Amino acid sequence: MPADTLLVFGFGNGCPDVSVNAHSVYVEKAWAVAGRADPSAAGADVSRVAGLGSPGMLSGPAVIGRLTLSWR
């Protein structure tokens, strides 16, 4: 039973990874055609967005919780 659950969980986690990687190849090719030939810059941009989004994602529930409690 636990092995089956882990298999399903791993498959479910792996499918989005494959699709994201496939899409990133497409985006890198599109940027190269558009004149931005440095593919490592795309990774740096993604890293910046993830770095800025993570604190917002973590602090969002606390901020929203305080706002909803102040409306009562």
PDB file with SEQRES, HELIX, SHEET and CRYST1 records, atoms N, CA, C and O in Angstrom:
SEQRES   1 A   72  MET PRO ALA ASP THR LEU LEU VAL PHE GLY PHE GLY ASN          
SEQRES   2 A   72  GLY CYS PRO ASP VAL SER VAL ASN ALA HIS SER VAL TYR          
SEQRES   3 A   72  VAL GLU LYS ALA TRP ALA VAL ALA GLY ARG ALA ASP PRO          
SEQRES   4 A   72  SER ALA ALA GLY ALA ASP VAL SER ARG VAL ALA GLY LEU          
SEQRES   5 A   72  GLY SER PRO GLY MET LEU SER GLY PRO ALA VAL ILE GLY          
SEQRES   6 A   72  ARG LEU THR LEU SER TRP ARG                                  
HELIX    1 AA1 PRO A    2  VAL A   33  1                                  32    
HELIX    2 AA2 PRO A   39  SER A   70  1                                  32    
CRYST1    1.000    1.000    1.000  90.00  90.00  90.00 P 1           1          
ATOM      1  N   MET A   1       0.810  -1.205   0.000  1.00  0.00           N  
ATOM      2  CA  MET A   1       0.000   0.000   0.000  1.00  0.00           C  
ATOM      3  C   MET A   1       0.854   1.272   0.000  1.00  0.00           C  
ATOM      4  O   MET A   1       0.633   2.131  -0.853  1.00  0.00           O  
ATOM      5  N   PRO A   2       1.824   1.435   0.918  1.00  0.00           N  
ATOM      6  CA  PRO A   2       2.639   2.657   0.897  1.00  0.00           C  
ATOM      7  C   PRO A   2       3.445   2.790  -0.391  1.00  0.00           C  
ATOM      8  O   PRO A   2       3.652   3.900  -0.882  1.00  0.00           O  
ATOM      9  N   ALA A   3       3.905   1.655  -0.943  1.00  0.00           N  
ATOM     10  CA  ALA A   3       4.675   1.732  -2.179  1.00  0.00           C  
ATOM     11  C   ALA A   3       3.801   2.217  -3.331  1.00  0.00           C  
ATOM     12  O   ALA A   3       4.253   2.989  -4.177  1.00  0.00           O  
ATOM     13  N   ASP A   4       2.563   1.768  -3.359  1.00  0.00           N  
ATOM     14  CA  ASP A   4       1.634   2.217  -4.405  1.00  0.00           C  
ATOM     15  C   ASP A   4       1.364   3.713  -4.279  1.00  0.00           C  
ATOM     16  O   ASP A   4       1.310   4.434  -5.275  1.00  0.00           O  
ATOM     17  N   THR A   5       1.197   4.160  -3.055  1.00  0.00           N  
ATOM     18  CA  THR A   5       0.946   5.582  -2.818  1.00  0.00           C  
ATOM     19  C   THR A   5       2.138   6.418  -3.249  1.00  0.00           C  
ATOM     20  O   THR A   5       1.980   7.466  -3.876  1.00  0.00           O  
ATOM     21  N   LEU A   6       3.327   5.950  -2.909  1.00  0.00           N  
ATOM     22  CA  LEU A   6       4.526   6.685  -3.309  1.00  0.00           C  
ATOM     23  C   LEU A   6       4.700   6.692  -4.816  1.00  0.00           C  
ATOM     24  O   LEU A   6       5.158   7.684  -5.382  1.00  0.00           O  
ATOM     25  N   LEU A   7       4.343   5.600  -5.470  1.00  0.00           N  
ATOM     26  CA  LEU A   7       4.435   5.539  -6.926  1.00  0.00           C  
ATOM     27  C   LEU A   7       3.496   6.552  -7.574  1.00  0.00           C  
ATOM     28  O   LEU A   7       3.888   7.282  -8.485  1.00  0.00           O  
ATOM     29  N   VAL A   8       2.274   6.588  -7.103  1.00  0.00           N  
ATOM     30  CA  VAL A   8       1.300   7.545  -7.651  1.00  0.00           C  
ATOM     31  C   VAL A   8       1.737   8.980  -7.354  1.00  0.00           C  
ATOM     32  O   VAL A   8       1.641   9.851  -8.218  1.00  0.00           O  
ATOM     33  N   PHE A   9       2.217   9.223  -6.134  1.00  0.00           N  
ATOM     34  CA  PHE A   9       2.675  10.553  -5.766  1.00  0.00           C  
ATOM     35  C   PHE A   9       3.875  10.970  -6.614  1.00  0.00           C  
ATOM     36  O   PHE A   9       3.932  12.106  -7.085  1.00  0.00           O  
ATOM     37  N   GLY A  10       4.822  10.073  -6.812  1.00  0.00           N  
ATOM     38  CA  GLY A  10       5.990  10.374  -7.637  1.00  0.00           C  
ATOM     39  C   GLY A  10       5.621  10.634  -9.078  1.00  0.00           C  
ATOM     40  O   GLY A  10       6.171  11.536  -9.709  1.00  0.00           O  
ATOM     41  N   PHE A  11       4.699   9.856  -9.603  1.00  0.00           N  
ATOM     42  CA  PHE A  11       4.247  10.069 -10.977  1.00  0.00           C  
ATOM     43  C   PHE A  11       3.550  11.420 -11.112  1.00  0.00           C  
ATOM     44  O   PHE A  11       3.768  12.156 -12.074  1.00  0.00           O  
ATOM     45  N   GLY A  12       2.710  11.730 -10.128  1.00  0.00           N  
ATOM     46  CA  GLY A  12       2.009  13.015 -10.155  1.00  0.00           C  
ATOM     47  C   GLY A  12       2.953  14.192 -10.030  1.00  0.00           C  
ATOM     48  O   GLY A  12       2.709  15.245 -10.618  1.00  0.00           O  
ATOM     49  N   ASN A  13       4.025  14.034  -9.276  1.00  0.00           N  
ATOM     50  CA  ASN A  13       5.012  15.102  -9.146  1.00  0.00           C  
ATOM     51  C   ASN A  13       5.909  15.183 -10.375  1.00  0.00           C  
ATOM     52  O   ASN A  13       6.383  16.267 -10.717  1.00  0.00           O  
ATOM     53  N   GLY A  14       6.147  14.080 -11.031  1.00  0.00           N  
ATOM     54  CA  GLY A  14       7.058  14.058 -12.167  1.00  0.00           C  
ATOM     55  C   GLY A  14       6.451  14.617 -13.437  1.00  0.00           C  
ATOM     56  O   GLY A  14       7.161  15.220 -14.242  1.00  0.00           O  
ATOM     57  N   CYS A  15       5.160  14.432 -13.637  1.00  0.00           N  
ATOM     58  CA  CYS A  15       4.516  14.904 -14.879  1.00  0.00           C  
ATOM     59  C   CYS A  15       4.640  16.409 -15.075  1.00  0.00           C  
ATOM     60  O   CYS A  15       5.003  16.836 -16.171  1.00  0.00           O  
ATOM     61  N   PRO A  16       4.356  17.234 -14.071  1.00  0.00           N  
ATOM     62  CA  PRO A  16       4.550  18.673 -14.277  1.00  0.00           C  
ATOM     63  C   PRO A  16       6.012  19.044 -14.536  1.00  0.00           C  
ATOM     64  O   PRO A  16       6.289  19.982 -15.283  1.00  0.00           O  
ATOM     65  N   ASP A  17       6.940  18.321 -13.927  1.00  0.00           N  
ATOM     66  CA  ASP A  17       8.357  18.611 -14.156  1.00  0.00           C  
ATOM     67  C   ASP A  17       8.719  18.420 -15.616  1.00  0.00           C  
ATOM     68  O   ASP A  17       9.431  19.238 -16.199  1.00  0.00           O  
ATOM     69  N   VAL A  18       8.232  17.348 -16.203  1.00  0.00           N  
ATOM     70  CA  VAL A  18       8.526  17.066 -17.613  1.00  0.00           C  
ATOM     71  C   VAL A  18       7.926  18.141 -18.501  1.00  0.00           C  
ATOM     72  O   VAL A  18       8.578  18.609 -19.435  1.00  0.00           O  
ATOM     73  N   SER A  19       6.688  18.540 -18.223  1.00  0.00           N  
ATOM     74  CA  SER A  19       6.052  19.543 -19.078  1.00  0.00           C  
ATOM     75  C   SER A  19       6.718  20.911 -18.918  1.00  0.00           C  
ATOM     76  O   SER A  19       6.848  21.649 -19.895  1.00  0.00           O  
ATOM     77  N   VAL A  20       7.137  21.257 -17.708  1.00  0.00           N  
ATOM     78  CA  VAL A  20       7.815  22.540 -17.492  1.00  0.00           C  
ATOM     79  C   VAL A  20       9.156  22.551 -18.217  1.00  0.00           C  
ATOM     80  O   VAL A  20       9.517  23.548 -18.842  1.00  0.00           O  
ATOM     81  N   ASN A  21       9.892  21.449 -18.136  1.00  0.00           N  
ATOM     82  CA  ASN A  21      11.176  21.384 -18.831  1.00  0.00           C  
ATOM     83  C   ASN A  21      10.995  21.463 -20.342  1.00  0.00           C  
ATOM     84  O   ASN A  21      11.775  22.129 -21.023  1.00  0.00           O  
ATOM     85  N   ALA A  22       9.983  20.798 -20.867  1.00  0.00           N  
ATOM     86  CA  ALA A  22       9.720  20.862 -22.304  1.00  0.00           C  
ATOM     87  C   ALA A  22       9.372  22.290 -22.716  1.00  0.00           C  
ATOM     88  O   ALA A  22       9.817  22.762 -23.762  1.00  0.00           O  
ATOM     89  N   HIS A  23       8.585  22.972 -21.905  1.00  0.00           N  
ATOM     90  CA  HIS A  23       8.214  24.348 -22.232  1.00  0.00           C  
ATOM     91  C   HIS A  23       9.419  25.284 -22.129  1.00  0.00           C  
ATOM     92  O   HIS A  23       9.537  26.229 -22.909  1.00  0.00           O  
ATOM     93  N   SER A  24      10.306  25.029 -21.179  1.00  0.00           N  
ATOM     94  CA  SER A  24      11.477  25.894 -21.043  1.00  0.00           C  
ATOM     95  C   SER A  24      12.399  25.776 -22.255  1.00  0.00           C  
ATOM     96  O   SER A  24      13.034  26.756 -22.646  1.00  0.00           O  
ATOM     97  N   VAL A  25      12.477  24.602 -22.843  1.00  0.00           N  
ATOM     98  CA  VAL A  25      13.266  24.447 -24.072  1.00  0.00           C  
ATOM     99  C   VAL A  25      12.653  25.299 -25.182  1.00  0.00           C  
ATOM    100  O   VAL A  25      13.372  25.958 -25.934  1.00  0.00           O  
ATOM    101  N   TYR A  26      11.338  25.285 -25.279  1.00  0.00           N  
ATOM    102  CA  TYR A  26      10.650  26.096 -26.293  1.00  0.00           C  
ATOM    103  C   TYR A  26      10.904  27.588 -26.051  1.00  0.00           C  
ATOM    104  O   TYR A  26      11.163  28.330 -26.998  1.00  0.00           O  
ATOM    105  N   VAL A  27      10.833  28.026 -24.807  1.00  0.00           N  
ATOM    106  CA  VAL A  27      11.046  29.441 -24.491  1.00  0.00           C  
ATOM    107  C   VAL A  27      12.484  29.852 -24.789  1.00  0.00           C  
ATOM    108  O   VAL A  27      12.719  30.932 -25.331  1.00  0.00           O  
ATOM    109  N   GLU A  28      13.450  28.997 -24.440  1.00  0.00           N  
ATOM    110  CA  GLU A  28      14.846  29.329 -24.731  1.00  0.00           C  
ATOM    111  C   GLU A  28      15.085  29.457 -26.222  1.00  0.00           C  
ATOM    112  O   GLU A  28      15.820  30.346 -26.652  1.00  0.00           O  
ATOM    113  N   LYS A  29      14.483  28.591 -27.019  1.00  0.00           N  
ATOM    114  CA  LYS A  29      14.632  28.686 -28.478  1.00  0.00           C  
ATOM    115  C   LYS A  29      13.979  29.966 -28.998  1.00  0.00           C  
ATOM    116  O   LYS A  29      14.520  30.628 -29.883  1.00  0.00           O  
ATOM    117  N   ALA A  30      12.820  30.308 -28.449  1.00  0.00           N  
ATOM    118  CA  ALA A  30      12.138  31.533 -28.895  1.00  0.00           C  
ATOM    119  C   ALA A  30      12.965  32.767 -28.545  1.00  0.00           C  
ATOM    120  O   ALA A  30      13.047  33.702 -29.342  1.00  0.00           O  
ATOM    121  N   TRP A  31      13.578  32.781 -27.363  1.00  0.00           N  
ATOM    122  CA  TRP A  31      14.413  33.917 -26.983  1.00  0.00           C  
ATOM    123  C   TRP A  31      15.656  34.002 -27.850  1.00  0.00           C  
ATOM    124  O   TRP A  31      16.106  35.100 -28.178  1.00  0.00           O  
ATOM    125  N   ALA A  32      16.216  32.867 -28.227  1.00  0.00           N  
ATOM    126  CA  ALA A  32      17.401  32.871 -29.081  1.00  0.00           C  
ATOM    127  C   ALA A  32      17.050  33.439 -30.452  1.00  0.00           C  
ATOM    128  O   ALA A  32      17.835  34.190 -31.031  1.00  0.00           O  
ATOM    129  N   VAL A  33      15.891  33.091 -30.967  1.00  0.00           N  
ATOM    130  CA  VAL A  33      15.456  33.613 -32.264  1.00  0.00           C  
ATOM    131  C   VAL A  33      15.198  35.111 -32.169  1.00  0.00           C  
ATOM    132  O   VAL A  33      15.440  35.849 -33.125  1.00  0.00           O  
ATOM    133  N   ALA A  34      14.705  35.560 -31.012  1.00  0.00           N  
ATOM    134  CA  ALA A  34      14.387  36.976 -30.840  1.00  0.00           C  
ATOM    135  C   ALA A  34      15.625  37.832 -30.589  1.00  0.00           C  
ATOM    136  O   ALA A  34      15.520  39.052 -30.466  1.00  0.00           O  
ATOM    137  N   GLY A  35      16.802  37.199 -30.512  1.00  0.00           N  
ATOM    138  CA  GLY A  35      18.022  37.965 -30.345  1.00  0.00           C  
ATOM    139  C   GLY A  35      18.640  37.862 -28.977  1.00  0.00           C  
ATOM    140  O   GLY A  35      19.713  38.418 -28.743  1.00  0.00           O  
ATOM    141  N   ARG A  36      18.006  37.182 -28.086  1.00  0.00           N  
ATOM    142  CA  ARG A  36      18.579  36.993 -26.754  1.00  0.00           C  
ATOM    143  C   ARG A  36      19.194  35.595 -26.731  1.00  0.00           C  
ATOM    144  O   ARG A  36      18.542  34.627 -26.339  1.00  0.00           O  
ATOM    145  N   ALA A  37      20.444  35.503 -27.150  1.00  0.00           N  
ATOM    146  CA  ALA A  37      21.081  34.222 -27.404  1.00  0.00           C  
ATOM    147  C   ALA A  37      21.676  33.569 -26.167  1.00  0.00           C  
ATOM    148  O   ALA A  37      22.188  32.454 -26.269  1.00  0.00           O  
ATOM    149  N   ASP A  38      21.634  34.205 -25.015  1.00  0.00           N  
ATOM    150  CA  ASP A  38      22.229  33.641 -23.814  1.00  0.00           C  
ATOM    151  C   ASP A  38      21.181  32.832 -23.051  1.00  0.00           C  
ATOM    152  O   ASP A  38      20.366  33.410 -22.332  1.00  0.00           O  
ATOM    153  N   PRO A  39      21.188  31.497 -23.197  1.00  0.00           N  
ATOM    154  CA  PRO A  39      20.162  30.702 -22.528  1.00  0.00           C  
ATOM    155  C   PRO A  39      20.288  30.706 -21.008  1.00  0.00           C  
ATOM    156  O   PRO A  39      19.304  30.456 -20.312  1.00  0.00           O  
ATOM    157  N   SER A  40      21.466  30.983 -20.486  1.00  0.00           N  
ATOM    158  CA  SER A  40      21.603  31.002 -19.027  1.00  0.00           C  
ATOM    159  C   SER A  40      20.876  32.202 -18.416  1.00  0.00           C  
ATOM    160  O   SER A  40      20.530  32.177 -17.235  1.00  0.00           O  
ATOM    161  N   ALA A  41      20.643  33.241 -19.201  1.00  0.00           N  
ATOM    162  CA  ALA A  41      19.906  34.401 -18.697  1.00  0.00           C  
ATOM    163  C   ALA A  41      18.459  34.036 -18.381  1.00  0.00           C  
ATOM    164  O   ALA A  41      17.858  34.597 -17.465  1.00  0.00           O  
ATOM    165  N   ALA A  42      17.901  33.092 -19.142  1.00  0.00           N  
ATOM    166  CA  ALA A  42      16.533  32.659 -18.862  1.00  0.00           C  
ATOM    167  C   ALA A  42      16.460  31.998 -17.499  1.00  0.00           C  
ATOM    168  O   ALA A  42      15.510  32.227 -16.750  1.00  0.00           O  
ATOM    169  N   GLY A  43      17.444  31.186 -17.168  1.00  0.00           N  
ATOM    170  CA  GLY A  43      17.477  30.550 -15.852  1.00  0.00           C  
ATOM    171  C   GLY A  43      17.638  31.563 -14.738  1.00  0.00           C  
ATOM    172  O   GLY A  43      17.058  31.405 -13.664  1.00  0.00           O  
ATOM    173  N   ALA A  44      18.422  32.605 -14.982  1.00  0.00           N  
ATOM    174  CA  ALA A  44      18.592  33.651 -13.972  1.00  0.00           C  
ATOM    175  C   ALA A  44      17.282  34.401 -13.752  1.00  0.00           C  
ATOM    176  O   ALA A  44      16.950  34.750 -12.620  1.00  0.00           O  
ATOM    177  N   ASP A  45      16.540  34.648 -14.822  1.00  0.00           N  
ATOM    178  CA  ASP A  45      15.244  35.320 -14.683  1.00  0.00           C  
ATOM    179  C   ASP A  45      14.268  34.473 -13.879  1.00  0.00           C  
ATOM    180  O   ASP A  45      13.568  34.979 -13.003  1.00  0.00           O  
ATOM    181  N   VAL A  46      14.228  33.188 -14.183  1.00  0.00           N  
ATOM    182  CA  VAL A  46      13.337  32.290 -13.443  1.00  0.00           C  
ATOM    183  C   VAL A  46      13.739  32.243 -11.973  1.00  0.00           C  
ATOM    184  O   VAL A  46      12.883  32.211 -11.088  1.00  0.00           O  
ATOM    185  N   SER A  47      15.032  32.238 -11.723  1.00  0.00           N  
ATOM    186  CA  SER A  47      15.517  32.216 -10.346  1.00  0.00           C  
ATOM    187  C   SER A  47      15.105  33.484  -9.599  1.00  0.00           C  
ATOM    188  O   SER A  47      14.720  33.419  -8.432  1.00  0.00           O  
ATOM    189  N   ARG A  48      15.182  34.618 -10.257  1.00  0.00           N  
ATOM    190  CA  ARG A  48      14.773  35.875  -9.617  1.00  0.00           C  
ATOM    191  C   ARG A  48      13.282  35.880  -9.300  1.00  0.00           C  
ATOM    192  O   ARG A  48      12.870  36.300  -8.219  1.00  0.00           O  
ATOM    193  N   VAL A  49      12.482  35.411 -10.245  1.00  0.00           N  
ATOM    194  CA  VAL A  49      11.031  35.387 -10.032  1.00  0.00           C  
ATOM    195  C   VAL A  49      10.684  34.447  -8.884  1.00  0.00           C  
ATOM    196  O   VAL A  49       9.858  34.779  -8.035  1.00  0.00           O  
ATOM    197  N   ALA A  50      11.315  33.274  -8.858  1.00  0.00           N  
ATOM    198  CA  ALA A  50      11.049  32.327  -7.776  1.00  0.00           C  
ATOM    199  C   ALA A  50      11.534  32.885  -6.444  1.00  0.00           C  
ATOM    200  O   ALA A  50      10.877  32.703  -5.419  1.00  0.00           O  
ATOM    201  N   GLY A  51      12.672  33.559  -6.452  1.00  0.00           N  
ATOM    202  CA  GLY A  51      13.195  34.137  -5.224  1.00  0.00           C  
ATOM    203  C   GLY A  51      12.315  35.242  -4.679  1.00  0.00           C  
ATOM    204  O   GLY A  51      12.185  35.392  -3.464  1.00  0.00           O  
ATOM    205  N   LEU A  52      11.712  36.015  -5.562  1.00  0.00           N  
ATOM    206  CA  LEU A  52      10.824  37.081  -5.112  1.00  0.00           C  
ATOM    207  C   LEU A  52       9.435  36.559  -4.758  1.00  0.00           C  
ATOM    208  O   LEU A  52       8.754  37.119  -3.898  1.00  0.00           O  
ATOM    209  N   GLY A  53       9.020  35.487  -5.425  1.00  0.00           N  
ATOM    210  CA  GLY A  53       7.682  34.949  -5.182  1.00  0.00           C  
ATOM    211  C   GLY A  53       7.580  34.139  -3.912  1.00  0.00           C  
ATOM    212  O   GLY A  53       6.518  34.094  -3.290  1.00  0.00           O  
ATOM    213  N   SER A  54       8.661  33.499  -3.517  1.00  0.00           N  
ATOM    214  CA  SER A  54       8.604  32.641  -2.328  1.00  0.00           C  
ATOM    215  C   SER A  54       8.260  33.407  -1.055  1.00  0.00           C  
ATOM    216  O   SER A  54       7.390  32.958  -0.308  1.00  0.00           O  
ATOM    217  N   PRO A  55       8.900  34.542  -0.770  1.00  0.00           N  
ATOM    218  CA  PRO A  55       8.491  35.278   0.443  1.00  0.00           C  
ATOM    219  C   PRO A  55       7.037  35.741   0.384  1.00  0.00           C  
ATOM    220  O   PRO A  55       6.341  35.748   1.400  1.00  0.00           O  
ATOM    221  N   GLY A  56       6.589  36.120  -0.787  1.00  0.00           N  
ATOM    222  CA  GLY A  56       5.190  36.527  -0.923  1.00  0.00           C  
ATOM    223  C   GLY A  56       4.233  35.376  -0.680  1.00  0.00           C  
ATOM    224  O   GLY A  56       3.182  35.548  -0.061  1.00  0.00           O  
ATOM    225  N   MET A  57       4.601  34.206  -1.169  1.00  0.00           N  
ATOM    226  CA  MET A  57       3.761  33.034  -0.973  1.00  0.00           C  
ATOM    227  C   MET A  57       3.722  32.639   0.500  1.00  0.00           C  
ATOM    228  O   MET A  57       2.683  32.221   1.011  1.00  0.00           O  
ATOM    229  N   LEU A  58       4.857  32.774   1.176  1.00  0.00           N  
ATOM    230  CA  LEU A  58       4.904  32.387   2.580  1.00  0.00           C  
ATOM    231  C   LEU A  58       4.238  33.408   3.496  1.00  0.00           C  
ATOM    232  O   LEU A  58       3.635  33.036   4.502  1.00  0.00           O  
ATOM    233  N   SER A  59       4.343  34.692   3.159  1.00  0.00           N  
ATOM    234  CA  SER A  59       3.758  35.714   4.027  1.00  0.00           C  
ATOM    235  C   SER A  59       2.311  36.040   3.655  1.00  0.00           C  
ATOM    236  O   SER A  59       1.598  36.673   4.434  1.00  0.00           O  
ATOM    237  N   GLY A  60       1.882  35.617   2.490  1.00  0.00           N  
ATOM    238  CA  GLY A  60       0.519  35.924   2.042  1.00  0.00           C  
ATOM    239  C   GLY A  60      -0.577  35.481   2.984  1.00  0.00           C  
ATOM    240  O   GLY A  60      -1.454  36.282   3.306  1.00  0.00           O  
ATOM    241  N   PRO A  61      -0.566  34.219   3.448  1.00  0.00           N  
ATOM    242  CA  PRO A  61      -1.637  33.794   4.358  1.00  0.00           C  
ATOM    243  C   PRO A  61      -1.702  34.615   5.648  1.00  0.00           C  
ATOM    244  O   PRO A  61      -2.793  34.886   6.148  1.00  0.00           O  
ATOM    245  N   ALA A  62      -0.553  35.012   6.189  1.00  0.00           N  
ATOM    246  CA  ALA A  62      -0.559  35.817   7.420  1.00  0.00           C  
ATOM    247  C   ALA A  62      -1.174  37.188   7.157  1.00  0.00           C  
ATOM    248  O   ALA A  62      -1.957  37.690   7.964  1.00  0.00           O  
ATOM    249  N   VAL A  63      -0.818  37.789   6.027  1.00  0.00           N  
ATOM    250  CA  VAL A  63      -1.353  39.115   5.702  1.00  0.00           C  
ATOM    251  C   VAL A  63      -2.846  39.031   5.429  1.00  0.00           C  
ATOM    252  O   VAL A  63      -3.617  39.854   5.924  1.00  0.00           O  
ATOM    253  N   ILE A  64      -3.256  38.049   4.650  1.00  0.00           N  
ATOM    254  CA  ILE A  64      -4.673  37.908   4.326  1.00  0.00           C  
ATOM    255  C   ILE A  64      -5.473  37.561   5.583  1.00  0.00           C  
ATOM    256  O   ILE A  64      -6.588  38.048   5.769  1.00  0.00           O  
ATOM    257  N   GLY A  65      -4.899  36.720   6.440  1.00  0.00           N  
ATOM    258  CA  GLY A  65      -5.587  36.384   7.694  1.00  0.00           C  
ATOM    259  C   GLY A  65      -5.822  37.600   8.562  1.00  0.00           C  
ATOM    260  O   GLY A  65      -6.897  37.757   9.142  1.00  0.00           O  
ATOM    261  N   ARG A  66      -4.814  38.468   8.657  1.00  0.00           N  
ATOM    262  CA  ARG A  66      -4.982  39.677   9.464  1.00  0.00           C  
ATOM    263  C   ARG A  66      -6.008  40.619   8.842  1.00  0.00           C  
ATOM    264  O   ARG A  66      -6.777  41.262   9.557  1.00  0.00           O  
ATOM    265  N   LEU A  67      -6.022  40.701   7.522  1.00  0.00           N  
ATOM    266  CA  LEU A  67      -7.006  41.566   6.864  1.00  0.00           C  
ATOM    267  C   LEU A  67      -8.412  41.061   7.093  1.00  0.00           C  
ATOM    268  O   LEU A  67      -9.315  41.851   7.369  1.00  0.00           O  
ATOM    269  N   THR A  68      -8.617  39.756   6.982  1.00  0.00           N  
ATOM    270  CA  THR A  68      -9.967  39.227   7.173  1.00  0.00           C  
ATOM    271  C   THR A  68     -10.403  39.327   8.622  1.00  0.00           C  
ATOM    272  O   THR A  68     -11.591  39.513   8.887  1.00  0.00           O  
ATOM    273  N   LEU A  69      -9.476  39.209   9.575  1.00  0.00           N  
ATOM    274  CA  LEU A  69      -9.858  39.355  10.965  1.00  0.00           C  
ATOM    275  C   LEU A  69     -10.188  40.802  11.318  1.00  0.00           C  
ATOM    276  O   LEU A  69     -11.000  41.059  12.207  1.00  0.00           O  
ATOM    277  N   SER A  70      -9.556  41.749  10.618  1.00  0.00           N  
ATOM    278  CA  SER A  70      -9.838  43.162  10.923  1.00  0.00           C  
ATOM    279  C   SER A  70     -11.178  43.620  10.353  1.00  0.00           C  
ATOM    280  O   SER A  70     -11.675  44.674  10.748  1.00  0.00           O  
ATOM    281  N   TRP A  71     -11.768  42.869   9.447  1.00  0.00           N  
ATOM    282  CA  TRP A  71     -13.063  43.247   8.868  1.00  0.00           C  
ATOM    283  C   TRP A  71     -14.236  42.899   9.785  1.00  0.00           C  
ATOM    284  O   TRP A  71     -15.355  43.357   9.555  1.00  0.00           O  
ATOM    285  N   ARG A  72     -13.992  42.104  10.812  1.00  0.00           N  
ATOM    286  CA  ARG A  72     -15.101  41.675  11.675  1.00  0.00           C  
ATOM    287  C   ARG A  72     -15.511  42.742  12.624  1.00  0.00           C  
ATOM    288  O   ARG A  72     -16.429  42.541  13.419  1.00  0.00           O  
TER     289      ARG A  72                                                      
END                                                                             
